[in-house]
Amino acid sequence: MPQSKYLLDESQLPTHWYNVVADLPTPPPPPLHPGTHEPIGPEDLAPLFAMGLIEQEVTAERYVEIPEEVRDVYRLWRPSPLHRARRLEQALGTPARIYYKYEGVSPAGSHKPNTSVPQAYYNAAEGIRRLTTETGAGQWGSALAFACALFDLECEVWQVRASYDQKPYRKSMIEVFGGTIHASPSELTEAGRKILADVPDSPGSLGIAISEAVEVAAGDETTRYALGSVLNHVLLHQTVIGEEALLQLAMAGDTPDLIVGCTGGGSNFAGLAFPFLREKLAGRMGPEFLAVEPEACPTLTRGVYAYDYGDTAGLTPLVKMHTLGHDFVPDPIHAGGLRYHGMSPLLSHVYESGLISAEARNQRSCFDAGVMFARTEGIVPAPEPTHALASAIEEATRCRETGEEKVILTALCGHAHFDMGAYDRYFADELDDRPYPQEQIDDALTRLPQLDL
Ligand SMILES: *Cc1c(COP(=O)(O)O)cnc(C)c1O
């Protein structure tokens, strides 16, 4: 029988996270203080993040050891499986071999616990009492609530209003794990009240929700803030995905030609891609890397590469990244996890260095791919990774014409069990598919912070 699943045992769980910064041709530009525009130091971040995480944010070391307490929690679901999508290949009639690394086996149903667990661990180890955060689709909020439950931390979540209304069961899940949840913008913070005064029915945005969570963390000494994507330490934690996949593809006797993932803030894509990028930079393999984003939030493909705030109110450091402007409010598309105005500065730098490419897709083509995948492989993909699946299917279809036996590896970063409403809307033909209007991007970009660099 042909093998369709490649499993590692617990003893093969990675012992270290991989930091791609150590191997890049040039270092990424530093974050700047929002007031002075000077590079920030660790002490500037201390009110917001645990020291253990700040050290990881700035480290140039190639490998960072995973604490045993974190590996012990990872073992609840890791190593995660690598599947060969044989039935999808057959349905496409392609000679390409398609593999997917499935992160939906985690307690929250996505890759997010790979970083929520170490973030809760380092904060608890430093005596912090509570973590605040934002969430879009609710994946990150539920992942952090889960991790906080294991390390006895309180967890307070601001969820983007549009998603809060669309996906009520993520709220229930956060509450089951012991977290508290508010719709954002909320009346609980200055940032939220300011937005509501201007736009009482604001659908919210990740940028606004971040402002609210950061404001509360900055105002309390025993509270810190946790971010589920974008930052260097988050991408670092996610590299367990790629390290495992390297071993699993070797078990399958294959090396990848194309690695494709969806990008919101960049963490699941980078988590899969960076260990393979290390191998490529060392000349051991030659895969191409493709990041796929929604047309409604085209950060890499239509944003500018500039210093901008990570949040709407301008409370965070300035980071150089691909951005649509910090006051960007996206249309309420279903891939809630892909609606951030910016992109990981590290992934933006890797993109500017010419090491990866990117493309944008409309919702309908993504759900087409999601349904085809569900009907062949049996997993209903979250709306976010359907972007990557659509590109993988397109490439495999091209291989049918050319006869190329390409090896395609994709990140199936979550399932859709809390997002079925999105599939309902797709079947009812109610998905709105306008690309984001250029005037709105141009307008938001006029409000980028002005730096004399
Ligand atoms: C959060 C999330 C994303 C987007 O975040 P990245 O940092 O780009 O990975 C994508 N897919 C799922 C399932 C998510 O939960």
The ligand as a Tripos MOL2 file, in Angstrom:
@<TRIPOS>MOLECULE
LIG
   15    15     1     0     0
SMALL
NO_CHARGES

@<TRIPOS>ATOM
      1 C1         -3.6370   33.1750   12.6720 C.3       1 LIG1
      2 C2         -3.8010   32.3050   11.5510 C.ar      1 LIG1
      3 C3         -3.2310   32.6220   10.3040 C.ar      1 LIG1
      4 C4         -2.4940   33.8950   10.0100 C.3       1 LIG1
      5 O1         -1.3360   34.1200   10.7530 O.3       1 LIG1
      6 P1          0.1190   33.8250   10.2430 P.3       1 LIG1
      7 O2          0.9630   34.4540   11.2920 O.co2     1 LIG1
      8 O3          0.2960   34.4720    8.9080 O.co2     1 LIG1
      9 O4          0.2840   32.3640   10.1940 O.co2     1 LIG1
     10 C5         -3.4010   31.7230    9.2710 C.ar      1 LIG1
     11 N1         -4.0870   30.5920    9.4470 N.ar      1 LIG1
     12 C6         -4.6420   30.2460   10.6140 C.ar      1 LIG1
     13 C7         -5.3870   28.9550   10.7140 C.3       1 LIG1
     14 C8         -4.5090   31.0800   11.7060 C.ar      1 LIG1
     15 O5         -5.0370   30.7390   12.8760 O.3       1 LIG1
@<TRIPOS>BOND
     1     1     2 1
     2     2     3 ar
     3     2    14 ar
     4     3     4 1
     5     3    10 ar
     6     4     5 1
     7     5     6 1
     8     6     7 2
     9     6     8 1
    10     6     9 1
    11    10    11 ar
    12    11    12 ar
    13    12    13 1
    14    12    14 ar
    15    14    15 1
@<TRIPOS>SUBSTRUCTURE
     1 LIG1         1 GROUP 0 **** ****
